[in-house]
Amino acid sequence: MAPALDILAVLLAALALLGIAYAVHRLLLGGAELRKLSGKMIVTCPETQKTVAVKVATTKAAMAAIAGKEHVELCQCTRWPERADCDQACLTDLLADPEKHSVWSIASKWYQGKACFYCGRPISELSYLDHSPGIIGFDGKIIEWDRLRPEDLPKELASAHAVCWNCTVTEAFRKEHPELVTDRPWKH
């Protein structure tokens, strides 16, 4: 009787391990879906052919992925609430290449290899934990890139110059409070 119990215990342990491995696999798939679709995205609205900012309902997408299904829908769009009843046809393009539509990815690629317009230092890689570099537009205004409206990002970046965070703060202060700034030319 004892050998039969040993075999049964081994089979139950193997089944438990398989169940745990399957659950971990499904959780990893859900996490990958969450990472892939999180954050603001920029798409071209099929109805108006204009750039709009959207946000995917990532929790629903991740839960569907965990369950082995695919369910992706928007939870925000700059055309809402007026057009909240749209068919969300923009998702087809977005799901084909989510990274191409991610606001973070677009900004990261744009800053890659660029140097600061003012000090000439290379702009470091974007980080969620660090200050955001800025841009100086054709109008001469300096703004941190993540303060731009997402749907305006491509248009703004097309005519902008990169500015490191230090120069963004310094030059913005200089423009806002010129009476408090004294320029002292460097002497070498």
C-alpha positions as CSV (number, residue, x, y, z in Angstrom):
1,M,0.0,0.0,0.0
2,A,2.9,2.4,0.8
3,P,4.3,2.4,-2.8
4,A,0.9,3.3,-4.3
5,L,0.7,6.3,-1.9
6,D,4.2,7.3,-2.9
7,I,3.2,7.3,-6.6
8,L,0.0,9.2,-5.9
9,A,2.0,11.8,-3.9
10,V,4.5,12.2,-6.7
11,L,1.7,12.5,-9.3
12,L,-0.1,15.1,-7.1
13,A,3.1,17.1,-6.7
14,A,3.8,16.9,-10.4
15,L,0.3,18.2,-11.1
16,A,0.7,21.0,-8.6
17,L,4.0,22.0,-10.2
18,L,2.4,22.0,-13.6
19,G,-0.5,24.1,-12.3
20,I,1.9,26.6,-10.7
21,A,4.0,26.7,-13.9
22,Y,0.9,27.4,-16.0
23,A,-0.3,30.1,-13.6
24,V,3.1,31.8,-13.6
25,H,3.1,31.6,-17.4
26,R,-0.3,33.2,-17.7
27,L,0.7,35.9,-15.2
28,L,3.8,36.7,-17.2
29,L,1.7,37.0,-20.3
30,G,-0.6,39.4,-18.5
31,G,2.3,41.4,-17.3
32,A,3.8,41.6,-20.8
33,E,0.5,42.8,-22.2
34,L,0.3,45.4,-19.4
35,R,3.8,46.7,-20.2
36,K,3.3,46.7,-23.9
37,L,0.1,48.7,-23.8
38,S,0.6,51.0,-20.8
39,G,1.0,54.8,-21.0
40,K,-0.3,57.3,-23.4
41,M,-0.3,56.4,-27.1
42,I,-0.6,58.5,-30.2
43,V,-2.6,57.3,-33.2
44,T,-4.2,58.7,-36.3
45,C,-7.9,58.7,-35.9
46,P,-9.4,56.8,-38.9
47,E,-12.4,59.1,-38.9
48,T,-10.7,62.5,-39.0
49,Q,-7.1,61.5,-40.1
50,K,-5.8,63.7,-37.2
51,T,-3.4,62.7,-34.5
52,V,-5.1,61.9,-31.2
53,A,-3.9,60.7,-27.8
54,V,-5.4,57.5,-26.5
55,K,-5.0,55.3,-23.5
56,V,-5.6,51.5,-23.5
57,A,-7.6,49.9,-20.7
58,T,-4.4,47.9,-19.7
59,T,-5.9,46.2,-16.7
60,K,-8.7,44.7,-18.8
61,A,-6.2,43.7,-21.5
62,A,-3.9,42.1,-18.9
63,M,-6.7,40.2,-17.3
64,A,-7.9,38.9,-20.7
65,A,-4.3,37.8,-21.5
66,I,-4.2,35.9,-18.2
67,A,-7.4,34.2,-19.1
68,G,-6.0,33.3,-22.5
69,K,-8.2,35.7,-24.5
70,E,-7.4,38.9,-26.3
71,H,-9.5,41.9,-25.4
72,V,-8.2,45.4,-26.0
73,E,-10.2,48.6,-25.7
74,L,-9.6,52.2,-25.1
75,C,-10.3,53.9,-21.8
76,Q,-9.4,57.4,-22.9
77,C,-9.2,59.4,-26.1
78,T,-8.8,63.1,-26.8
79,R,-11.9,63.0,-28.9
80,W,-14.1,61.8,-26.0
81,P,-16.7,62.4,-24.6
82,E,-18.1,63.7,-27.9
83,R,-17.1,60.6,-29.8
84,A,-17.0,58.0,-27.0
85,D,-19.3,55.7,-29.1
86,C,-16.7,55.3,-32.0
87,D,-15.8,51.9,-33.2
88,Q,-12.1,52.2,-32.0
89,A,-10.8,51.3,-35.4
90,C,-7.5,53.0,-34.4
91,L,-6.7,49.9,-32.2
92,T,-5.8,47.9,-35.3
93,D,-2.9,50.2,-36.1
94,L,-1.9,50.5,-32.5
95,L,-1.9,46.8,-31.8
96,A,0.3,46.1,-34.9
97,D,3.2,48.0,-33.3
98,P,2.4,49.4,-29.8
99,E,5.9,50.7,-29.3
100,K,5.7,52.9,-32.4
101,H,2.7,54.6,-30.9
102,S,3.9,55.0,-27.3
103,V,4.5,58.7,-26.3
104,W,7.5,57.6,-24.2
105,S,9.1,55.6,-27.1
106,I,8.6,58.5,-29.5
107,A,10.2,61.0,-27.1
108,S,13.0,58.5,-26.3
109,K,13.9,57.9,-29.9
110,W,13.8,61.7,-30.7
111,Y,16.2,62.5,-27.9
112,Q,18.6,59.7,-28.7
113,G,21.9,61.1,-29.9
114,K,20.9,64.7,-29.4
115,A,22.9,67.3,-27.6
116,C,21.5,70.3,-25.6
117,F,20.9,73.4,-27.7
118,Y,22.5,75.6,-25.0
119,C,25.3,73.8,-23.3
120,G,26.1,71.1,-25.9
121,R,26.0,68.2,-23.4
122,P,24.5,65.0,-24.7
123,I,20.9,64.4,-23.5
124,S,20.9,61.3,-21.3
125,E,18.4,58.5,-21.9
126,L,14.9,59.2,-20.6
127,S,14.1,57.8,-17.2
128,Y,10.9,57.7,-15.2
129,L,12.9,58.4,-12.1
130,D,14.8,61.5,-13.4
131,H,13.9,65.0,-14.5
132,S,12.6,65.3,-18.0
133,P,14.6,67.2,-20.6
134,G,13.0,70.0,-22.5
135,I,12.5,71.3,-26.0
136,I,12.8,74.8,-27.4
137,G,10.2,75.4,-30.1
138,F,10.3,77.7,-33.0
139,D,8.6,80.3,-30.8
140,G,11.6,80.3,-28.4
141,K,9.6,78.8,-25.5
142,I,11.2,76.1,-23.4
143,I,9.0,73.3,-22.0
144,E,9.7,69.9,-20.6
145,W,8.7,67.3,-23.2
146,D,6.2,65.5,-20.9
147,R,4.2,68.7,-20.3
148,L,3.2,68.8,-24.0
149,R,-0.2,67.5,-25.0
150,P,0.6,64.0,-26.3
151,E,-1.3,64.6,-29.5
152,D,0.9,67.7,-30.2
153,L,4.2,65.8,-29.6
154,P,5.0,64.8,-33.2
155,K,4.3,68.3,-34.5
156,E,6.3,70.0,-31.7
157,L,9.3,67.7,-32.0
158,A,9.5,68.2,-35.8
159,S,10.5,71.8,-35.3
160,A,12.2,71.7,-31.8
161,H,15.7,71.6,-30.4
162,A,16.6,69.4,-27.4
163,V,17.4,71.1,-24.1
164,C,18.9,69.3,-21.1
165,W,17.0,69.6,-17.8
166,N,19.5,71.9,-16.2
167,C,19.3,74.3,-19.1
168,T,15.5,74.0,-19.3
169,V,15.3,75.2,-15.7
170,T,18.0,77.9,-16.1
171,E,16.7,79.3,-19.4
172,A,13.1,79.2,-18.3
173,F,14.0,81.2,-15.2
174,R,16.0,83.6,-17.3
175,K,13.0,84.2,-19.6
176,E,10.5,84.5,-16.8
177,H,12.5,86.7,-14.5
178,P,15.1,88.7,-16.5
179,E,15.3,91.3,-13.8
180,L,16.8,88.7,-11.4
181,V,19.5,87.5,-13.8
182,T,22.9,89.0,-14.2
183,D,24.9,87.7,-17.2
184,R,28.6,87.3,-16.6
185,P,30.6,86.3,-19.6
186,W,33.1,83.5,-19.1
187,K,36.7,84.5,-18.9
188,H,39.2,81.9,-20.0
